[in-house]
Amino acid sequence: MISVVLVDDQELARAGLRTILREPYGFGVVGEAADGHAALAEVARARPDAVVMDIRMPRMDGVEATRALLAADPAARVLVLTTFGEDAVLAAALRAGASGFCLKDAPAEDIQRAVRAVAAGDGWLDPAVCGRVLRRYRTDPATDPAAVRRLGELTARELDVLKGIGRGLTNAEIARHLVVGEGTVKTHVGRIFTKLGVRDRAGAVVFAFDHGVVHPGEPPAMPTG
């Protein structure tokens, strides 16, 4: 059972999410909050596996709430829900430490998959807006000399794997392109996370875009060999 805290200022939106994230589907809603301030206390109390966070809220919005949650508990897992067209805000949420984002009007199955992925330590970037959000993310890159140094610590093969992650490929797809075993790719992924100081696949994707490892619109194909 995946425990979830819902954060949204609209009761109707929370009711809809409660319907999607019910026990028969493997979820349990253990807390709710109507704004970012209340979310901090509720998450501290409930210690959920995942936080489903709205972006637009009074008092403290989803970006600030995500930043505060991660400052209080770096292990917190936040999935941001938003409406189409809020690319700049989503980019800011990723920078604040969100593990992914999903559109509010996405199919119920997609929202469930997104929450499962985030709770399991993976990332989820909704393909409907991912390209646009990462392009926006890239227009305002973070200046972090330490991050550049960490990138330089990757081996050539780890850099290949990071490029695959940045292009949205699964471990199996990267393995086929690089002609190595999937277990080898998984090992590389773990080392990449450690060296770059990212928590999950979403963090690796935005790091790859932020530091020019991959670029928006770049085709997913990778050289083999």
CYANA upper distance limits for C-alpha pairs under 8 A (distance plus 0.5 A):
  1 MET  CA     23 GLU  CA      7.84
  1 MET  CA     26 GLY  CA      5.39
  1 MET  CA     27 PHE  CA      5.69
  1 MET  CA     28 GLY  CA      6.95
  2 ILE  CA     26 GLY  CA      6.70
  2 ILE  CA     27 PHE  CA      5.14
  2 ILE  CA     28 GLY  CA      6.48
  2 ILE  CA     48 PRO  CA      8.37
  2 ILE  CA     49 ASP  CA      6.54
  2 ILE  CA     50 ALA  CA      8.15
  2 ILE  CA    116 ARG  CA      7.99
  2 ILE  CA    119 ALA  CA      7.72
  3 SER  CA     27 PHE  CA      6.45
  3 SER  CA     28 GLY  CA      5.33
  3 SER  CA     29 VAL  CA      6.35
  3 SER  CA     30 VAL  CA      6.56
  3 SER  CA     48 PRO  CA      5.46
  3 SER  CA     49 ASP  CA      5.63
  3 SER  CA     50 ALA  CA      7.09
  4 VAL  CA     27 PHE  CA      7.61
  4 VAL  CA     28 GLY  CA      6.56
  4 VAL  CA     29 VAL  CA      5.26
  4 VAL  CA     30 VAL  CA      6.28
  4 VAL  CA     31 GLY  CA      7.49
  4 VAL  CA     48 PRO  CA      5.72
  4 VAL  CA     49 ASP  CA      6.51
  4 VAL  CA     50 ALA  CA      5.55
  4 VAL  CA     51 VAL  CA      6.17
  4 VAL  CA     52 VAL  CA      7.57
  5 VAL  CA     29 VAL  CA      6.34
  5 VAL  CA     30 VAL  CA      6.25
  5 VAL  CA     31 GLY  CA      5.13
  5 VAL  CA     32 GLU  CA      5.93
  5 VAL  CA     33 ALA  CA      8.26
  5 VAL  CA     42 GLU  CA      8.12
  5 VAL  CA     43 VAL  CA      7.27
  5 VAL  CA     46 ALA  CA      8.20
  5 VAL  CA     48 PRO  CA      6.70
  5 VAL  CA     50 ALA  CA      7.16
  5 VAL  CA     51 VAL  CA      5.42
  5 VAL  CA     52 VAL  CA      6.76
  6 LEU  CA     14 ARG  CA      7.08
  6 LEU  CA     17 LEU  CA      8.27
  6 LEU  CA     29 VAL  CA      7.72
  6 LEU  CA     31 GLY  CA      6.91
  6 LEU  CA     32 GLU  CA      5.19
  6 LEU  CA     33 ALA  CA      6.85
  6 LEU  CA     51 VAL  CA      6.66
  6 LEU  CA     52 VAL  CA      5.55
  6 LEU  CA     53 MET  CA      6.92
  7 VAL  CA     14 ARG  CA      8.05
  7 VAL  CA     32 GLU  CA      6.24
  7 VAL  CA     33 ALA  CA      5.25
  7 VAL  CA     34 ALA  CA      6.22
  7 VAL  CA     35 ASP  CA      7.01
  7 VAL  CA     36 GLY  CA      7.85
  7 VAL  CA     39 ALA  CA      6.82
  7 VAL  CA     51 VAL  CA      7.86
  7 VAL  CA     52 VAL  CA      6.56
  7 VAL  CA     53 MET  CA      5.36
  7 VAL  CA     54 ASP  CA      6.46
  8 ASP  CA     13 ALA  CA      7.41
  8 ASP  CA     14 ARG  CA      6.82
  8 ASP  CA     32 GLU  CA      8.44
  8 ASP  CA     33 ALA  CA      6.93
  8 ASP  CA     34 ALA  CA      5.46
  8 ASP  CA     35 ASP  CA      6.86
  8 ASP  CA     53 MET  CA      6.99
  8 ASP  CA     54 ASP  CA      5.58
  8 ASP  CA     57 MET  CA      7.41
  9 ASP  CA     33 ALA  CA      7.85
  9 ASP  CA     34 ALA  CA      4.52
  9 ASP  CA     35 ASP  CA      6.23
  9 ASP  CA     54 ASP  CA      8.30
  9 ASP  CA     57 MET  CA      6.28
  9 ASP  CA     58 PRO  CA      7.98
 10 GLN  CA     14 ARG  CA      7.02
 10 GLN  CA     34 ALA  CA      7.49
 11 GLU  CA     15 ALA  CA      6.57
 11 GLU  CA     34 ALA  CA      8.37
 12 LEU  CA     16 GLY  CA      6.78
 13 ALA  CA     17 LEU  CA      6.85
 14 ARG  CA     18 ARG  CA      6.59
 14 ARG  CA     32 GLU  CA      8.40
 15 ALA  CA     19 THR  CA      6.90
 16 GLY  CA     20 ILE  CA      7.04
 17 LEU  CA     21 LEU  CA      6.39
 18 ARG  CA     22 ARG  CA      6.62
 18 ARG  CA     29 VAL  CA      7.34
 20 ILE  CA     25 TYR  CA      8.34
 20 ILE  CA    108 ALA  CA      6.64
 20 ILE  CA    112 GLN  CA      7.70
 21 LEU  CA     25 TYR  CA      7.09
 21 LEU  CA     26 GLY  CA      8.05
 21 LEU  CA     27 PHE  CA      5.72
 21 LEU  CA     28 GLY  CA      7.17
 21 LEU  CA     29 VAL  CA      7.52
 21 LEU  CA    112 GLN  CA      7.37
 22 ARG  CA     26 GLY  CA      7.18
 22 ARG  CA     27 PHE  CA      5.61
 22 ARG  CA     28 GLY  CA      6.35
 22 ARG  CA     29 VAL  CA      7.81
 23 GLU  CA     27 PHE  CA      5.31
 23 GLU  CA     28 GLY  CA      6.05
 30 VAL  CA     46 ALA  CA      6.93
 30 VAL  CA     48 PRO  CA      7.66
 31 GLY  CA     42 GLU  CA      6.83
 31 GLY  CA     43 VAL  CA      8.07
 31 GLY  CA     46 ALA  CA      7.13
 32 GLU  CA     39 ALA  CA      7.87
 32 GLU  CA     42 GLU  CA      7.50
 33 ALA  CA     38 ALA  CA      5.96
 33 ALA  CA     39 ALA  CA      5.65
 33 ALA  CA     42 GLU  CA      7.37
 34 ALA  CA     38 ALA  CA      7.19
 34 ALA  CA     39 ALA  CA      7.87
 34 ALA  CA     57 MET  CA      8.10
 35 ASP  CA     39 ALA  CA      6.70
 35 ASP  CA     57 MET  CA      6.12
 35 ASP  CA     58 PRO  CA      6.55
 35 ASP  CA     59 ARG  CA      7.08
 35 ASP  CA     60 MET  CA      6.67
 35 ASP  CA     61 ASP  CA      7.48
 36 GLY  CA     40 LEU  CA      7.00
 36 GLY  CA     57 MET  CA      7.67
 36 GLY  CA     58 PRO  CA      8.28
 36 GLY  CA     59 ARG  CA      7.43
 36 GLY  CA     60 MET  CA      5.12
 36 GLY  CA     61 ASP  CA      6.25
 36 GLY  CA     62 GLY  CA      6.78
 36 GLY  CA     64 GLU  CA      7.93
 36 GLY  CA     65 ALA  CA      5.35
 37 HIS  CA     41 ALA  CA      7.66
 37 HIS  CA     59 ARG  CA      7.58
 37 HIS  CA     60 MET  CA      6.53
 37 HIS  CA     65 ALA  CA      7.57
 38 ALA  CA     42 GLU  CA      6.71
 39 ALA  CA     43 VAL  CA      6.39
 39 ALA  CA     65 ALA  CA      7.86
 40 LEU  CA     44 ALA  CA      6.68
 40 LEU  CA     65 ALA  CA      7.65
 40 LEU  CA     68 ALA  CA      8.03
 40 LEU  CA     69 LEU  CA      6.77
 41 ALA  CA     45 ARG  CA      6.69
 42 GLU  CA     46 ALA  CA      6.56
 43 VAL  CA     47 ARG  CA      5.89
 43 VAL  CA     48 PRO  CA      7.07
 43 VAL  CA     51 VAL  CA      8.24
 49 ASP  CA     76 ALA  CA      8.10
 49 ASP  CA     77 ARG  CA      7.29
 49 ASP  CA    119 ALA  CA      5.73
 50 ALA  CA     76 ALA  CA      7.60
 50 ALA  CA     77 ARG  CA      5.47
 50 ALA  CA     78 VAL  CA      6.38
 50 ALA  CA     79 LEU  CA      7.69
 50 ALA  CA    115 VAL  CA      7.29
 50 ALA  CA    118 VAL  CA      7.16
 50 ALA  CA    119 ALA  CA      5.64
 51 VAL  CA     76 ALA  CA      8.24
 51 VAL  CA     77 ARG  CA      6.56
 51 VAL  CA     78 VAL  CA      5.22
 51 VAL  CA     79 LEU  CA      6.57
 52 VAL  CA     78 VAL  CA      6.56
 52 VAL  CA     79 LEU  CA      5.44
 52 VAL  CA     80 VAL  CA      6.44
 52 VAL  CA     81 LEU  CA      7.33
 52 VAL  CA    115 VAL  CA      8.15
 53 MET  CA     62 GLY  CA      6.61
 53 MET  CA     78 VAL  CA      7.19
 53 MET  CA     79 LEU  CA      6.49
 53 MET  CA     80 VAL  CA      5.20
 53 MET  CA     81 LEU  CA      6.34
 54 ASP  CA     61 ASP  CA      8.32
 54 ASP  CA     62 GLY  CA      6.15
 54 ASP  CA     80 VAL  CA      6.36
 54 ASP  CA     81 LEU  CA      5.55
 54 ASP  CA     82 THR  CA      6.66
 55 ILE  CA     61 ASP  CA      6.24
 55 ILE  CA     62 GLY  CA      4.61
 55 ILE  CA     63 VAL  CA      6.96
 55 ILE  CA     80 VAL  CA      7.23
 55 ILE  CA     81 LEU  CA      7.16
 55 ILE  CA     82 THR  CA      6.52
 55 ILE  CA     89 VAL  CA      8.16
 56 ARG  CA     61 ASP  CA      6.02
 56 ARG  CA     62 GLY  CA      6.88
 56 ARG  CA     82 THR  CA      8.47
 57 MET  CA     61 ASP  CA      5.22
 57 MET  CA     62 GLY  CA      7.26
 60 MET  CA     64 GLU  CA      6.69
 60 MET  CA     65 ALA  CA      6.77
 61 ASP  CA     65 ALA  CA      6.58
 62 GLY  CA     66 THR  CA      6.40
 62 GLY  CA     80 VAL  CA      8.03
 62 GLY  CA     93 ALA  CA      7.94
 63 VAL  CA     67 ARG  CA      6.77
 63 VAL  CA     89 VAL  CA      8.03
 63 VAL  CA     92 ALA  CA      7.12
 63 VAL  CA     93 ALA  CA      5.40
 63 VAL  CA     96 ALA  CA      6.90
 64 GLU  CA     68 ALA  CA      6.63
 64 GLU  CA     96 ALA  CA      8.06
 65 ALA  CA     69 LEU  CA      6.51
 66 THR  CA     70 LEU  CA      6.66
 66 THR  CA     78 VAL  CA      7.42
 66 THR  CA     93 ALA  CA      7.61
 66 THR  CA     96 ALA  CA      6.70
 66 THR  CA     97 GLY  CA      7.18
 66 THR  CA     98 ALA  CA      6.97
 67 ARG  CA     71 ALA  CA      6.68
 67 ARG  CA     96 ALA  CA      5.33
 67 ARG  CA     97 GLY  CA      6.90
 68 ALA  CA     72 ALA  CA      6.73
 69 LEU  CA     73 ASP  CA      6.46
 69 LEU  CA     74 PRO  CA      8.10
 69 LEU  CA     76 ALA  CA      7.32
 70 LEU  CA     74 PRO  CA      5.08
 70 LEU  CA     75 ALA  CA      7.58
 70 LEU  CA     76 ALA  CA      6.49
 70 LEU  CA     96 ALA  CA      8.49
 70 LEU  CA     97 GLY  CA      7.21
 77 ARG  CA     98 ALA  CA      7.52
 77 ARG  CA     99 SER  CA      6.68
 77 ARG  CA    118 VAL  CA      6.72
 77 ARG  CA    119 ALA  CA      6.89
 77 ARG  CA    121 GLY  CA      8.03
 78 VAL  CA     97 GLY  CA      8.34
 78 VAL  CA     98 ALA  CA      5.51
 78 VAL  CA     99 SER  CA      6.01
 78 VAL  CA    100 GLY  CA      7.56
 78 VAL  CA    118 VAL  CA      7.66
 79 LEU  CA     98 ALA  CA      6.66
 79 LEU  CA     99 SER  CA      6.36
 79 LEU  CA    100 GLY  CA      5.61
 79 LEU  CA    101 PHE  CA      5.90
 79 LEU  CA    102 CYS  CA      7.77
 79 LEU  CA    114 ALA  CA      8.07
 79 LEU  CA    115 VAL  CA      7.34
 79 LEU  CA    118 VAL  CA      7.21
 79 LEU  CA    124 TRP  CA      8.33
 80 VAL  CA     90 LEU  CA      8.36
 80 VAL  CA     93 ALA  CA      8.05
 80 VAL  CA     98 ALA  CA      7.33
 80 VAL  CA    100 GLY  CA      6.77
 80 VAL  CA    101 PHE  CA      5.00
 80 VAL  CA    102 CYS  CA      6.79
 81 LEU  CA    101 PHE  CA      6.27
 81 LEU  CA    102 CYS  CA      5.56
 81 LEU  CA    103 LEU  CA      6.00
 81 LEU  CA    104 LYS  CA      5.99
 82 THR  CA     86 GLU  CA      7.74
 82 THR  CA     90 LEU  CA      8.45
 82 THR  CA    101 PHE  CA      8.00
 82 THR  CA    102 CYS  CA      7.10
 82 THR  CA    103 LEU  CA      5.58
 82 THR  CA    104 LYS  CA      5.92
 83 THR  CA    103 LEU  CA      6.00
 83 THR  CA    104 LYS  CA      6.29
 83 THR  CA    105 ASP  CA      7.89
 84 PHE  CA    103 LEU  CA      7.09
 84 PHE  CA    129 VAL  CA      7.95
 86 GLU  CA     90 LEU  CA      6.74
 87 ASP  CA     91 ALA  CA      6.62
 87 ASP  CA    129 VAL  CA      8.14
 87 ASP  CA    132 ARG  CA      7.10
 87 ASP  CA    133 VAL  CA      5.23
 87 ASP  CA    136 ARG  CA      7.07
 88 ALA  CA     92 ALA  CA      6.78
 88 ALA  CA    133 VAL  CA      7.32
 88 ALA  CA    136 ARG  CA      6.60
 88 ALA  CA    137 TYR  CA      7.74
 89 VAL  CA     93 ALA  CA      6.74
 90 LEU  CA     94 LEU  CA      6.82
 90 LEU  CA    101 PHE  CA      7.78
 90 LEU  CA    133 VAL  CA      7.09
 91 ALA  CA     95 ARG  CA      6.88
 91 ALA  CA    133 VAL  CA      6.29
 91 ALA  CA    134 LEU  CA      7.33
 91 ALA  CA    136 ARG  CA      7.12
 91 ALA  CA    137 TYR  CA      5.53
 92 ALA  CA     96 ALA  CA      6.64
 92 ALA  CA    137 TYR  CA      8.08
 93 ALA  CA     97 GLY  CA      6.97
 93 ALA  CA     98 ALA  CA      6.16
 94 LEU  CA     98 ALA  CA      5.37
 94 LEU  CA     99 SER  CA      7.48
 94 LEU  CA    100 GLY  CA      7.47
 94 LEU  CA    203 GLY  CA      8.29
 94 LEU  CA    206 VAL  CA      8.12
 97 GLY  CA    203 GLY  CA      8.36
 99 SER  CA    118 VAL  CA      6.73
 99 SER  CA    122 ASP  CA      7.82
 99 SER  CA    123 GLY  CA      5.54
 99 SER  CA    124 TRP  CA      7.22
 99 SER  CA    200 ASP  CA      7.66
 99 SER  CA    202 ALA  CA      6.29
 99 SER  CA    203 GLY  CA      7.45
100 GLY  CA    114 ALA  CA      8.45
100 GLY  CA    118 VAL  CA      7.71
100 GLY  CA    123 GLY  CA      5.77
100 GLY  CA    124 TRP  CA      4.96
100 GLY  CA    125 LEU  CA      5.67
100 GLY  CA    126 ASP  CA      8.32
100 GLY  CA    202 ALA  CA      6.71
101 PHE  CA    124 TRP  CA      6.64
101 PHE  CA    125 LEU  CA      5.86
101 PHE  CA    126 ASP  CA      6.57
102 CYS  CA    106 ALA  CA      7.56
102 CYS  CA    111 ILE  CA      7.35
102 CYS  CA    114 ALA  CA      7.72
102 CYS  CA    124 TRP  CA      7.92
102 CYS  CA    125 LEU  CA      7.14
102 CYS  CA    126 ASP  CA      5.55
103 LEU  CA    126 ASP  CA      7.47
106 ALA  CA    110 ASP  CA      6.77
106 ALA  CA    111 ILE  CA      7.09
107 PRO  CA    111 ILE  CA      7.09
108 ALA  CA    112 GLN  CA      6.70
109 GLU  CA    113 ARG  CA      6.61
110 ASP  CA    114 ALA  CA      6.51
111 ILE  CA    115 VAL  CA      6.71
112 GLN  CA    116 ARG  CA      6.69
113 ARG  CA    117 ALA  CA      6.58
114 ALA  CA    118 VAL  CA      6.71
114 ALA  CA    123 GLY  CA      8.34
114 ALA  CA    124 TRP  CA      6.11
115 VAL  CA    119 ALA  CA      6.48
116 ARG  CA    120 ALA  CA      6.58
117 ALA  CA    121 GLY  CA      7.01
117 ALA  CA    122 ASP  CA      5.56
117 ALA  CA    123 GLY  CA      6.60
117 ALA  CA    124 TRP  CA      7.04
118 VAL  CA    122 ASP  CA      5.52
118 VAL  CA    123 GLY  CA      5.85
118 VAL  CA    124 TRP  CA      7.14
121 GLY  CA    199 ARG  CA      8.07
121 GLY  CA    200 ASP  CA      6.58
122 ASP  CA    200 ASP  CA      5.66
122 ASP  CA    201 ARG  CA      6.08
122 ASP  CA    202 ALA  CA      7.53
123 GLY  CA    200 ASP  CA      6.41
123 GLY  CA    201 ARG  CA      5.60
123 GLY  CA    202 ALA  CA      4.87
123 GLY  CA    203 GLY  CA      7.97
124 TRP  CA    202 ALA  CA      6.92
125 LEU  CA    130 CYS  CA      6.29
125 LEU  CA    202 ALA  CA      7.49
126 ASP  CA    130 CYS  CA      6.10
127 PRO  CA    131 GLY  CA      7.77
129 VAL  CA    133 VAL  CA      6.60
130 CYS  CA    134 LEU  CA      6.61
131 GLY  CA    135 ARG  CA      6.66
131 GLY  CA    216 PRO  CA      6.88
131 GLY  CA    217 GLY  CA      7.88
132 ARG  CA    136 ARG  CA      6.77
133 VAL  CA    137 TYR  CA      6.56
134 LEU  CA    138 ARG  CA      6.49
134 LEU  CA    206 VAL  CA      7.61
134 LEU  CA    209 PHE  CA      7.48
134 LEU  CA    216 PRO  CA      7.43
135 ARG  CA    139 THR  CA      6.98
135 ARG  CA    216 PRO  CA      6.24
136 ARG  CA    140 ASP  CA      7.67
137 TYR  CA    141 PRO  CA      7.21
137 TYR  CA    206 VAL  CA      8.34
137 TYR  CA    209 PHE  CA      8.37
137 TYR  CA    210 ASP  CA      7.64
138 ARG  CA    209 PHE  CA      6.72
138 ARG  CA    210 ASP  CA      5.97
141 PRO  CA    210 ASP  CA      5.98
141 PRO  CA    211 HIS  CA      8.06
142 ALA  CA    210 ASP  CA      7.50
144 ASP  CA    148 VAL  CA      7.23
145 PRO  CA    149 ARG  CA      6.91
146 ALA  CA    150 ARG  CA      6.76
147 ALA  CA    151 LEU  CA      6.72
147 ALA  CA    196 LEU  CA      7.46
148 VAL  CA    152 GLY  CA      6.94
148 VAL  CA    211 HIS  CA      7.96
149 ARG  CA    153 GLU  CA      7.18
150 ARG  CA    154 LEU  CA      7.78
150 ARG  CA    195 LYS  CA      6.60
150 ARG  CA    196 LEU  CA      6.00
151 LEU  CA    195 LYS  CA      8.18
151 LEU  CA    196 LEU  CA      6.98
153 GLU  CA    195 LYS  CA      7.55
154 LEU  CA    158 GLU  CA      6.13
154 LEU  CA    159 LEU  CA      6.46
154 LEU  CA    192 ILE  CA      7.57
154 LEU  CA    195 LYS  CA      7.74
155 THR  CA    159 LEU  CA      6.65
156 ALA  CA    160 ASP  CA      6.85
157 ARG  CA    161 VAL  CA      6.81
158 GLU  CA    162 LEU  CA      6.63
158 GLU  CA    188 HIS  CA      6.33
158 GLU  CA    189 VAL  CA      8.01
158 GLU  CA    191 ARG  CA      8.48
158 GLU  CA    192 ILE  CA      7.06
159 LEU  CA    163 LYS  CA      6.69
160 ASP  CA    164 GLY  CA      6.92
161 VAL  CA    165 ILE  CA      6.79
161 VAL  CA    174 ILE  CA      7.20
161 VAL  CA    185 VAL  CA      7.59
161 VAL  CA    188 HIS  CA      7.62
161 VAL  CA    189 VAL  CA      7.62
162 LEU  CA    166 GLY  CA      6.58
162 LEU  CA    189 VAL  CA      8.10
162 LEU  CA    192 ILE  CA      7.84
162 LEU  CA    204 ALA  CA      7.71
162 LEU  CA    205 VAL  CA      8.38
162 LEU  CA    208 ALA  CA      7.46
162 LEU  CA    213 VAL  CA      8.35
163 LYS  CA    167 ARG  CA      6.73
163 LYS  CA    208 ALA  CA      7.51
163 LYS  CA    213 VAL  CA      6.77
163 LYS  CA    214 VAL  CA      6.65
164 GLY  CA    168 GLY  CA      6.99
164 GLY  CA    169 LEU  CA      5.90
164 GLY  CA    170 THR  CA      8.32
164 GLY  CA    174 ILE  CA      6.41
164 GLY  CA    220 PRO  CA      7.90
164 GLY  CA    222 MET  CA      7.65
165 ILE  CA    169 LEU  CA      5.93
165 ILE  CA    170 THR  CA      7.52
165 ILE  CA    174 ILE  CA      8.44
165 ILE  CA    201 ARG  CA      7.71
165 ILE  CA    204 ALA  CA      7.60
165 ILE  CA    205 VAL  CA      6.62
166 GLY  CA    204 ALA  CA      7.50
166 GLY  CA    205 VAL  CA      4.94
166 GLY  CA    206 VAL  CA      7.94
166 GLY  CA    208 ALA  CA      6.14
166 GLY  CA    209 PHE  CA      7.47
166 GLY  CA    213 VAL  CA      8.26
166 GLY  CA    214 VAL  CA      6.72
167 ARG  CA    205 VAL  CA      8.27
167 ARG  CA    214 VAL  CA      7.60
167 ARG  CA    218 GLU  CA      7.95
167 ARG  CA    219 PRO  CA      7.85
167 ARG  CA    220 PRO  CA      5.63
168 GLY  CA    205 VAL  CA      8.30
168 GLY  CA    220 PRO  CA      7.62
169 LEU  CA    173 GLU  CA      6.23
169 LEU  CA    174 ILE  CA      6.67
169 LEU  CA    220 PRO  CA      7.69
170 THR  CA    174 ILE  CA      6.72
171 ASN  CA    175 ALA  CA      6.58
171 ASN  CA    182 GLU  CA      6.62
171 ASN  CA    185 VAL  CA      6.62
171 ASN  CA    186 LYS  CA      7.13
172 ALA  CA    176 ARG  CA      6.82
172 ALA  CA    182 GLU  CA      6.02
173 GLU  CA    177 HIS  CA      6.78
174 ILE  CA    178 LEU  CA      6.57
174 ILE  CA    182 GLU  CA      8.40
174 ILE  CA    185 VAL  CA      7.72
175 ALA  CA    179 VAL  CA      6.09
175 ALA  CA    180 VAL  CA      5.54
175 ALA  CA    181 GLY  CA      6.19
175 ALA  CA    182 GLU  CA      5.73
175 ALA  CA    184 THR  CA      8.40
175 ALA  CA    185 VAL  CA      6.66
176 ARG  CA    180 VAL  CA      7.18
176 ARG  CA    181 GLY  CA      8.39
176 ARG  CA    224 THR  CA      8.32
177 HIS  CA    221 ALA  CA      8.46
177 HIS  CA    222 MET  CA      6.62
177 HIS  CA    223 PRO  CA      6.93
177 HIS  CA    224 THR  CA      5.25
177 HIS  CA    225 GLY  CA      7.97
178 LEU  CA    222 MET  CA      8.40
178 LEU  CA    223 PRO  CA      7.65
178 LEU  CA    224 THR  CA      5.17
178 LEU  CA    225 GLY  CA      5.87
179 VAL  CA    224 THR  CA      6.93
179 VAL  CA    225 GLY  CA      6.56
180 VAL  CA    184 THR  CA      7.12
180 VAL  CA    185 VAL  CA      7.83
181 GLY  CA    185 VAL  CA      7.13
182 GLU  CA    186 LYS  CA      6.75
183 GLY  CA    187 THR  CA      6.79
184 THR  CA    188 HIS  CA      6.82
185 VAL  CA    189 VAL  CA      6.60
186 LYS  CA    190 GLY  CA      6.86
187 THR  CA    191 ARG  CA      6.92
188 HIS  CA    192 ILE  CA      6.57
189 VAL  CA    193 PHE  CA      6.74
190 GLY  CA    194 THR  CA      6.87
191 ARG  CA    195 LYS  CA      6.56
192 ILE  CA    196 LEU  CA      6.43
193 PHE  CA    197 GLY  CA      6.23
193 PHE  CA    198 VAL  CA      5.52
193 PHE  CA    199 ARG  CA      6.77
193 PHE  CA    200 ASP  CA      7.32
193 PHE  CA    204 ALA  CA      7.50
194 THR  CA    198 VAL  CA      7.27
196 LEU  CA    204 ALA  CA      8.38
198 VAL  CA    203 GLY  CA      5.82
198 VAL  CA    204 ALA  CA      6.68
199 ARG  CA    203 GLY  CA      6.70
199 ARG  CA    204 ALA  CA      8.41
200 ASP  CA    204 ALA  CA      6.93
201 ARG  CA    205 VAL  CA      6.65
202 ALA  CA    206 VAL  CA      6.84
203 GLY  CA    207 PHE  CA      6.54
204 ALA  CA    208 ALA  CA      6.58
205 VAL  CA    209 PHE  CA      6.92
206 VAL  CA    210 ASP  CA      6.29
207 PHE  CA    211 HIS  CA      6.56
208 ALA  CA    212 GLY  CA      6.63
208 ALA  CA    213 VAL  CA      5.29
208 ALA  CA    214 VAL  CA      6.29
209 PHE  CA    213 VAL  CA      6.55
209 PHE  CA    214 VAL  CA      5.90
209 PHE  CA    215 HIS  CA      6.43
209 PHE  CA    216 PRO  CA      8.08
214 VAL  CA    218 GLU  CA      7.40
